Amino acid sequence: MSKVVKIKTQQTTENVDDFINKIENEQQRADSFTIIELMKKISGEEPKMWGTSIIGFGNKRYKSPKTGREVDWFLIGFSPRKANLSLHLAIDIKKHEDTLQKLGKFKTGVGCLYIKKLTDIDVEQLENLIRTALQSK
């Protein structure tokens, strides 16, 4: 039997625009607003703050195949960090080599894509990855 676990990062009522407007780096602030519009358009969901620094779109209950524990989380999201923009796509990003080869400058984590600025990448390819992430939900 699975159990829903409360995790530290929860959806909050904080204002997304207020959070983005506090970003000092002008380029990162502008890129963040662009990413919000992209994710909003593709997902059909409104942006919500998760914890103190993640912007998520939609909701899903994820169940760990290993432990059976369940957590409430967002479908897709991102976080503007000092070093980069961290996009949480919850897919095995490395399985999308064809799209990644066309994307531009980036780094990857398990389910994350890290980019410095949008001018470093092909935004159309980013849209493809976001769509892929949503289709896999």
ZIJOVEN-V689738 format. One record per residue. N is the residue number from 1. RES is the residue in three letters. PSI is psi in whole degrees, 0 to 359 (* if undefined). BURIAL is + if it has 16 or more other ideal C-beta (glycine too) atoms within 10 Angstrom, else -. Layout:
# ZIJOVEN-V689738
n: {N:N}
res: {RES:RES}
psi: {PSI:PSI}
burial: {BURIAL:BURIAL}
This chain:
# ZIJOVEN-V689738
n: {1:2:3:4:5:6:7:8:9:10:11:12:13:14:15:16:17:18:19:20:21:22:23:24:25:26:27:28:29:30:31:32:33:34:35:36:37:38:39:40:41:42:43:44:45:46:47:48:49:50:51:52:53:54:55:56:57:58:59:60:61:62:63:64:65:66:67:68:69:70:71:72:73:74:75:76:77:78:79:80:81:82:83:84:85:86:87:88:89:90:91:92:93:94:95:96:97:98:99:100:101:102:103:104:105:106:107:108:109:110:111:112:113:114:115:116:117:118:119:120:121:122:123:124:125:126:127:128:129:130:131:132:133:134:135:136:137}
res: {MET:SER:LYS:VAL:VAL:LYS:ILE:LYS:THR:GLN:GLN:THR:THR:GLU:ASN:VAL:ASP:ASP:PHE:ILE:ASN:LYS:ILE:GLU:ASN:GLU:GLN:GLN:ARG:ALA:ASP:SER:PHE:THR:ILE:ILE:GLU:LEU:MET:LYS:LYS:ILE:SER:GLY:GLU:GLU:PRO:LYS:MET:TRP:GLY:THR:SER:ILE:ILE:GLY:PHE:GLY:ASN:LYS:ARG:TYR:LYS:SER:PRO:LYS:THR:GLY:ARG:GLU:VAL:ASP:TRP:PHE:LEU:ILE:GLY:PHE:SER:PRO:ARG:LYS:ALA:ASN:LEU:SER:LEU:HIS:LEU:ALA:ILE:ASP:ILE:LYS:LYS:HIS:GLU:ASP:THR:LEU:GLN:LYS:LEU:GLY:LYS:PHE:LYS:THR:GLY:VAL:GLY:CYS:LEU:TYR:ILE:LYS:LYS:LEU:THR:ASP:ILE:ASP:VAL:GLU:GLN:LEU:GLU:ASN:LEU:ILE:ARG:THR:ALA:LEU:GLN:SER:LYS}
psi: {133:158:132:125:134:122:165:318:108:158:139:179:9:151:124:313:319:317:311:319:344:351:124:320:115:318:314:323:312:316:321:316:323:315:319:313:319:308:324:313:314:321:335:12:153:146:141:146:139:118:213:350:9:138:119:157:124:176:146:146:115:139:125:125:337:312:340:356:149:143:149:133:178:162:309:160:180:164:123:107:164:315:331:177:121:111:123:104:350:39:162:92:326:346:358:46:320:316:318:323:333:353:316:216:123:171:161:156:198:301:15:154:129:124:147:310:155:333:347:348:167:108:328:321:324:317:319:318:321:315:316:315:318:325:335:1:*}
burial: {-:-:-:-:-:-:-:-:-:-:-:-:-:-:-:+:-:-:+:+:-:-:+:-:-:-:-:+:-:-:+:+:-:-:+:+:-:+:+:-:-:+:+:-:+:-:+:+:+:+:-:-:-:+:+:+:+:+:-:-:-:-:-:-:-:-:-:-:-:-:-:+:+:+:+:+:+:+:+:+:-:-:-:+:+:+:+:+:+:+:+:-:+:-:-:+:-:-:+:+:-:-:+:-:-:+:-:+:-:-:-:+:+:-:+:+:-:+:-:-:+:-:-:-:+:+:-:+:+:+:-:-:+:+:-:-:-}
